[in-house]
Amino acid sequence: MKLEVLVAIVHKEKAAYYASLIQSCQANIRLTMPAKGTTHLILDYLGLTERPKTLITSVVRTDQADALISLLDETFKKGKDYKGIAFTVPMTSVIGTLAYGFLSNDKRTVKEES
């Protein structure tokens, strides 16, 4: 199964909600960091403040990616507090069976300690 990198930009106060939503779709690894939206320059010029954003990146299996994007899209439509953007980028290679097993959440490839 191939892997993709999911990138989502959401409101900071909803970052934990979206991180758990992404994790529920078998995404094993997530990285969150503060971010700014694209409108911050215009809002600064007008003297308005922008809501802080969070960038969430995660690795998902290709067979889970479309369902996850659809789930995020439905959630983005709940209201202005849930707005965001999400997309995936295909990964071309992963070196090592154990690394692939971890990233793809494939428990068959993970070694058990004896």
FIDRENRO-241112 format. One record per atom (N, C-alpha, C): residue number from 1; x, y, z; atom name. Coordinates in steps of 0.001 Angstrom, whole numbers. Layout:
% residues N
{NUM; {X; Y; Z}; 'CA'},
...
This chain:
% residues 114
{1; {844; -1181; 0}; 'N'},
{1; {0; 0; 0}; 'CA'},
{1; {890; 1245; 0}; 'C'},
{2; {582; 2190; -852}; 'N'},
{2; {1349; 3436; -927}; 'CA'},
{2; {920; 4383; 180}; 'C'},
{3; {1760; 5381; 449}; 'N'},
{3; {1508; 6353; 1506}; 'CA'},
{3; {1413; 7757; 923}; 'C'},
{4; {709; 8628; 1653}; 'N'},
{4; {597; 10027; 1271}; 'CA'},
{4; {800; 10891; 2503}; 'C'},
{5; {1298; 12104; 2281}; 'N'},
{5; {1442; 13070; 3358}; 'CA'},
{5; {201; 13959; 3330}; 'C'},
{6; {-505; 13998; 4442}; 'N'},
{6; {-1685; 14853; 4584}; 'CA'},
{6; {-1243; 16169; 5194}; 'C'},
{7; {-1684; 17273; 4613}; 'N'},
{7; {-1413; 18603; 5141}; 'CA'},
{7; {-2757; 19266; 5391}; 'C'},
{8; {-2959; 19750; 6623}; 'N'},
{8; {-4205; 20443; 6970}; 'CA'},
{8; {-3852; 21721; 7715}; 'C'},
{9; {-4530; 22804; 7374}; 'N'},
{9; {-4377; 24072; 8086}; 'CA'},
{9; {-5741; 24402; 8678}; 'C'},
{10; {-5768; 24508; 10008}; 'N'},
{10; {-7028; 24702; 10726}; 'CA'},
{10; {-6855; 25794; 11781}; 'C'},
{11; {-7979; 26260; 12356}; 'N'},
{11; {-7908; 27226; 13441}; 'CA'},
{11; {-7223; 26598; 14644}; 'C'},
{12; {-6395; 27384; 15314}; 'N'},
{12; {-5590; 26882; 16426}; 'CA'},
{12; {-6434; 26210; 17509}; 'C'},
{13; {-7576; 26797; 17841}; 'N'},
{13; {-8395; 26242; 18921}; 'CA'},
{13; {-9057; 24909; 18554}; 'C'},
{14; {-9072; 24550; 17285}; 'N'},
{14; {-9637; 23264; 16842}; 'CA'},
{14; {-8557; 22252; 16468}; 'C'},
{15; {-7285; 22570; 16701}; 'N'},
{15; {-6184; 21696; 16289}; 'CA'},
{15; {-6264; 20330; 16965}; 'C'},
{16; {-6560; 20277; 18252}; 'N'},
{16; {-6641; 18991; 18959}; 'CA'},
{16; {-7794; 18151; 18404}; 'C'},
{17; {-8902; 18799; 18083}; 'N'},
{17; {-10053; 18096; 17508}; 'CA'},
{17; {-9666; 17451; 16174}; 'C'},
{18; {-9019; 18240; 15307}; 'N'},
{18; {-8634; 17710; 13999}; 'CA'},
{18; {-7542; 16648; 14117}; 'C'},
{19; {-6622; 16817; 15064}; 'N'},
{19; {-5573; 15811; 15256}; 'CA'},
{19; {-6180; 14469; 15656}; 'C'},
{20; {-7176; 14493; 16540}; 'N'},
{20; {-7812; 13224; 16938}; 'CA'},
{20; {-8649; 12645; 15799}; 'C'},
{21; {-9260; 13502; 14996}; 'N'},
{21; {-10020; 13045; 13832}; 'CA'},
{21; {-9101; 12344; 12838}; 'C'},
{22; {-7931; 12922; 12606}; 'N'},
{22; {-6953; 12332; 11693}; 'CA'},
{22; {-6441; 11011; 12261}; 'C'},
{23; {-6184; 10975; 13552}; 'N'},
{23; {-5699; 9751; 14182}; 'CA'},
{23; {-6735; 8628; 14095}; 'C'},
{24; {-8012; 8980; 14135}; 'N'},
{24; {-9060; 7965; 14048}; 'CA'},
{24; {-9068; 7244; 12695}; 'C'},
{25; {-8409; 7834; 11702}; 'N'},
{25; {-8305; 7207; 10372}; 'CA'},
{25; {-6972; 6495; 10201}; 'C'},
{26; {-6420; 5995; 11285}; 'N'},
{26; {-5206; 5172; 11290}; 'CA'},
{26; {-3956; 5914; 10807}; 'C'},
{27; {-3866; 7193; 11106}; 'N'},
{27; {-2644; 7940; 10812}; 'CA'},
{27; {-1739; 7825; 12036}; 'C'},
{28; {-576; 7210; 11866}; 'N'},
{28; {291; 6909; 12999}; 'CA'},
{28; {1118; 8086; 13477}; 'C'},
{29; {1415; 9023; 12633}; 'N'},
{29; {2318; 10095; 13010}; 'CA'},
{29; {1689; 11434; 12633}; 'C'},
{30; {1805; 12401; 13538}; 'N'},
{30; {1283; 13739; 13284}; 'CA'},
{30; {2283; 14765; 13789}; 'C'},
{31; {2419; 15841; 13065}; 'N'},
{31; {3261; 16950; 13476}; 'CA'},
{31; {2395; 18200; 13395}; 'C'},
{32; {2303; 18931; 14492}; 'N'},
{32; {1525; 20170; 14492}; 'CA'},
{32; {2455; 21337; 14791}; 'C'},
{33; {2193; 22452; 14128}; 'N'},
{33; {2998; 23652; 14367}; 'CA'},
{33; {2157; 24893; 14083}; 'C'},
{34; {2494; 26003; 14740}; 'N'},
{34; {1759; 27246; 14489}; 'CA'},
{34; {1924; 27702; 13039}; 'C'},
{35; {896; 28354; 12524}; 'N'},
{35; {948; 28821; 11137}; 'CA'},
{35; {140; 30104; 10995}; 'C'},
{36; {276; 30745; 9854}; 'N'},
{36; {-512; 31926; 9523}; 'CA'},
{36; {-1271; 31636; 8240}; 'C'},
{37; {-2460; 32173; 8155}; 'N'},
{37; {-3242; 32040; 6933}; 'CA'},
{37; {-2722; 32992; 5870}; 'C'},
{38; {-3250; 32870; 4675}; 'N'},
{38; {-2772; 33692; 3563}; 'CA'},
{38; {-3310; 35118; 3603}; 'C'},
{39; {-4322; 35376; 4418}; 'N'},
{39; {-4925; 36713; 4433}; 'CA'},
{39; {-4294; 37641; 5458}; 'C'},
{40; {-3247; 37202; 6168}; 'N'},
{40; {-2712; 38019; 7250}; 'CA'},
{40; {-2171; 39371; 6774}; 'C'},
{41; {-1646; 39459; 5568}; 'N'},
{41; {-1124; 40735; 5067}; 'CA'},
{41; {-2241; 41754; 4857}; 'C'},
{42; {-3345; 41321; 4271}; 'N'},
{42; {-4479; 42221; 4028}; 'CA'},
{42; {-5107; 42645; 5351}; 'C'},
{43; {-5287; 41696; 6256}; 'N'},
{43; {-5889; 42011; 7549}; 'CA'},
{43; {-5006; 42964; 8347}; 'C'},
{44; {-3687; 42784; 8319}; 'N'},
{44; {-2773; 43709; 9004}; 'CA'},
{44; {-2910; 45118; 8438}; 'C'},
{45; {-3019; 45212; 7126}; 'N'},
{45; {-3159; 46518; 6470}; 'CA'},
{45; {-4432; 47218; 6925}; 'C'},
{46; {-5506; 46456; 7105}; 'N'},
{46; {-6789; 47023; 7530}; 'CA'},
{46; {-6899; 47205; 9047}; 'C'},
{47; {-5868; 46756; 9771}; 'N'},
{47; {-5895; 46886; 11226}; 'CA'},
{47; {-6727; 45815; 11913}; 'C'},
{48; {-7018; 44750; 11217}; 'N'},
{48; {-7791; 43653; 11793}; 'CA'},
{48; {-6838; 42540; 12227}; 'C'},
{49; {-7299; 41711; 13127}; 'N'},
{49; {-6452; 40602; 13559}; 'CA'},
{49; {-6956; 39304; 12948}; 'C'},
{50; {-6031; 38430; 12695}; 'N'},
{50; {-6366; 37133; 12120}; 'CA'},
{50; {-6348; 36092; 13222}; 'C'},
{51; {-7211; 35088; 13097}; 'N'},
{51; {-7217; 33990; 14050}; 'CA'},
{51; {-5989; 33122; 13818}; 'C'},
{52; {-5289; 32747; 14896}; 'N'},
{52; {-4104; 31895; 14728}; 'CA'},
{52; {-4479; 30541; 14116}; 'C'},
{53; {-3589; 30016; 13313}; 'N'},
{53; {-3811; 28739; 12627}; 'CA'},
{53; {-2805; 27705; 13130}; 'C'},
{54; {-3090; 26447; 12849}; 'N'},
{54; {-2179; 25349; 13133}; 'CA'},
{54; {-2042; 24515; 11874}; 'C'},
{55; {-808; 24167; 11556}; 'N'},
{55; {-509; 23291; 10431}; 'CA'},
{55; {-349; 21884; 10986}; 'C'},
{56; {-1112; 20943; 10466}; 'N'},
{56; {-1024; 19547; 10875}; 'CA'},
{56; {-553; 18738; 9676}; 'C'},
{57; {542; 18015; 9843}; 'N'},
{57; {988; 17093; 8800}; 'CA'},
{57; {934; 15683; 9363}; 'C'},
{58; {579; 14759; 8526}; 'N'},
{58; {439; 13372; 8942}; 'CA'},
{58; {694; 12461; 7749}; 'C'},
{59; {998; 11215; 8031}; 'N'},
{59; {1188; 10225; 6977}; 'CA'},
{59; {-9; 9276; 6997}; 'C'},
{60; {-652; 9110; 5848}; 'N'},
{60; {-1822; 8235; 5742}; 'CA'},
{60; {-1633; 7281; 4566}; 'C'},
{61; {-2282; 6143; 4664}; 'N'},
{61; {-2259; 5202; 3542}; 'CA'},
{61; {-3134; 5745; 2418}; 'C'},
{62; {-2763; 5440; 1198}; 'N'},
{62; {-3508; 5912; 41}; 'CA'},
{62; {-4962; 5450; 76}; 'C'},
{63; {-5207; 4226; 551}; 'N'},
{63; {-6582; 3733; 600}; 'CA'},
{63; {-7420; 4453; 1649}; 'C'},
{64; {-6798; 5145; 2607}; 'N'},
{64; {-7510; 5905; 3627}; 'CA'},
{64; {-7604; 7399; 3287}; 'C'},
{65; {-6768; 7872; 2363}; 'N'},
{65; {-6644; 9308; 2088}; 'CA'},
{65; {-7941; 9943; 1600}; 'C'},
{66; {-8612; 9343; 631}; 'N'},
{66; {-9841; 9943; 92}; 'CA'},
{66; {-10932; 10037; 1156}; 'C'},
{67; {-11071; 8980; 1959}; 'N'},
{67; {-12083; 8994; 3018}; 'CA'},
{67; {-11759; 10065; 4053}; 'C'},
{68; {-10484; 10223; 4378}; 'N'},
{68; {-10083; 11234; 5361}; 'CA'},
{68; {-10311; 12643; 4829}; 'C'},
{69; {-9969; 12877; 3567}; 'N'},
{69; {-10206; 14196; 2960}; 'CA'},
{69; {-11709; 14499; 2938}; 'C'},
{70; {-12534; 13515; 2619}; 'N'},
{70; {-13992; 13708; 2615}; 'CA'},
{70; {-14505; 14026; 4014}; 'C'},
{71; {-13979; 13318; 5018}; 'N'},
{71; {-14370; 13559; 6405}; 'CA'},
{71; {-13979; 14968; 6844}; 'C'},
{72; {-12763; 15385; 6497}; 'N'},
{72; {-12327; 16740; 6832}; 'CA'},
{72; {-13175; 17778; 6105}; 'C'},
{73; {-13500; 17520; 4837}; 'N'},
{73; {-14331; 18449; 4063}; 'CA'},
{73; {-15705; 18625; 4707}; 'C'},
{74; {-16314; 17526; 5141}; 'N'},
{74; {-17606; 17603; 5829}; 'CA'},
{74; {-17490; 18415; 7117}; 'C'},
{75; {-16406; 18217; 7843}; 'N'},
{75; {-16202; 18941; 9096}; 'CA'},
{75; {-15969; 20423; 8845}; 'C'},
{76; {-15232; 20772; 7784}; 'N'},
{76; {-14997; 22172; 7447}; 'CA'},
{76; {-16307; 22913; 7181}; 'C'},
{77; {-17345; 22199; 6754}; 'N'},
{77; {-18633; 22810; 6423}; 'CA'},
{77; {-19539; 23015; 7634}; 'C'},
{78; {-19103; 22589; 8836}; 'N'},
{78; {-19931; 22720; 10047}; 'CA'},
{78; {-20180; 24167; 10444}; 'C'},
{79; {-19252; 25037; 10150}; 'N'},
{79; {-19403; 26443; 10522}; 'CA'},
{79; {-18064; 27151; 10474}; 'C'},
{80; {-18087; 28458; 10758}; 'N'},
{80; {-16861; 29246; 10610}; 'CA'},
{80; {-15751; 28825; 11567}; 'C'},
{81; {-16080; 28273; 12733}; 'N'},
{81; {-15053; 27819; 13668}; 'CA'},
{81; {-14349; 26560; 13193}; 'C'},
{82; {-14932; 25859; 12228}; 'N'},
{82; {-14369; 24603; 11737}; 'CA'},
{82; {-13683; 24740; 10379}; 'C'},
{83; {-13596; 25942; 9861}; 'N'},
{83; {-13008; 26144; 8530}; 'CA'},
{83; {-11550; 25707; 8488}; 'C'},
{84; {-11117; 25274; 7321}; 'N'},
{84; {-9735; 24869; 7132}; 'CA'},
{84; {-9509; 24427; 5705}; 'C'},
{85; {-8311; 23943; 5470}; 'N'},
{85; {-7950; 23430; 4157}; 'CA'},
{85; {-7121; 22166; 4376}; 'C'},
{86; {-7290; 21194; 3505}; 'N'},
{86; {-6530; 19941; 3612}; 'CA'},
{86; {-6261; 19387; 2220}; 'C'},
{87; {-5099; 18778; 2067}; 'N'},
{87; {-4737; 18121; 814}; 'CA'},
{87; {-3690; 17052; 1118}; 'C'},
{88; {-3471; 16176; 147}; 'N'},
{88; {-2456; 15134; 299}; 'CA'},
{88; {-1439; 15222; -823}; 'C'},
{89; {-236; 14734; -529}; 'N'},
{89; {846; 14669; -1495}; 'CA'},
{89; {1386; 13244; -1455}; 'C'},
{90; {1489; 12567; -2596}; 'N'},
{90; {1979; 11184; -2575}; 'CA'},
{90; {3449; 11098; -2150}; 'C'},
{91; {3768; 10060; -1378}; 'N'},
{91; {5163; 9765; -1033}; 'CA'},
{91; {5692; 8813; -2105}; 'C'},
{92; {6892; 9081; -2594}; 'N'},
{92; {7420; 8237; -3665}; 'CA'},
{92; {8187; 7036; -3143}; 'C'},
{93; {8771; 7141; -1934}; 'N'},
{93; {9484; 5982; -1400}; 'CA'},
{93; {9656; 6108; 110}; 'C'},
{94; {9768; 4958; 749}; 'N'},
{94; {10074; 4863; 2169}; 'CA'},
{94; {11141; 3795; 2305}; 'C'},
{95; {12213; 4123; 3000}; 'N'},
{95; {13308; 3161; 3144}; 'CA'},
{95; {13098; 2361; 4422}; 'C'},
{96; {13053; 1063; 4289}; 'N'},
{96; {12985; 171; 5438}; 'CA'},
{96; {11587; -355; 5705}; 'C'},
{97; {11518; -1654; 5953}; 'N'},
{97; {10242; -2310; 6222}; 'CA'},
{97; {9633; -1834; 7525}; 'C'},
{98; {10469; -1651; 8558}; 'N'},
{98; {9945; -1221; 9852}; 'CA'},
{98; {9400; 210; 9780}; 'C'},
{99; {10110; 1093; 9077}; 'N'},
{99; {9632; 2468; 8922}; 'CA'},
{99; {8311; 2483; 8159}; 'C'},
{100; {8244; 1710; 7083}; 'N'},
{100; {7000; 1625; 6320}; 'CA'},
{100; {5878; 1061; 7189}; 'C'},
{101; {6158; 14; 7944}; 'N'},
{101; {5145; -599; 8804}; 'CA'},
{101; {4595; 372; 9828}; 'C'},
{102; {5476; 1179; 10408}; 'N'},
{102; {5024; 2176; 11380}; 'CA'},
{102; {4171; 3244; 10712}; 'C'},
{103; {4659; 3789; 9606}; 'N'},
{103; {3935; 4864; 8929}; 'CA'},
{103; {2599; 4404; 8366}; 'C'},
{104; {2522; 3165; 7923}; 'N'},
{104; {1278; 2669; 7331}; 'CA'},
{104; {362; 2010; 8358}; 'C'},
{105; {791; 1975; 9615}; 'N'},
{105; {17; 1361; 10693}; 'CA'},
{105; {-235; -122; 10422}; 'C'},
{106; {769; -775; 9838}; 'N'},
{106; {696; -2201; 9531}; 'CA'},
{106; {1413; -2966; 10638}; 'C'},
{107; {654; -3529; 11542}; 'N'},
{107; {1217; -4193; 12711}; 'CA'},
{107; {1966; -5479; 12359}; 'C'},
{108; {1766; -6019; 11157}; 'N'},
{108; {2459; -7248; 10753}; 'CA'},
{108; {3948; -7025; 10566}; 'C'},
{109; {4360; -5792; 10264}; 'N'},
{109; {5779; -5522; 9999}; 'CA'},
{109; {6536; -5047; 11226}; 'C'},
{110; {5840; -4800; 12331}; 'N'},
{110; {6498; -4290; 13535}; 'CA'},
{110; {6997; -5467; 14364}; 'C'},
{111; {8273; -5415; 14755}; 'N'},
{111; {8859; -6495; 15546}; 'CA'},
{111; {8385; -6390; 17005}; 'C'},
{112; {8022; -7513; 17551}; 'N'},
{112; {7633; -7599; 18966}; 'CA'},
{112; {8882; -7892; 19786}; 'C'},
{113; {8993; -7277; 20974}; 'N'},
{113; {10105; -7611; 21861}; 'CA'},
{113; {9833; -8932; 22537}; 'C'},
{114; {10884; -9782; 22670}; 'N'},
{114; {10658; -11079; 23293}; 'CA'},
{114; {10988; -11064; 24758}; 'C'},
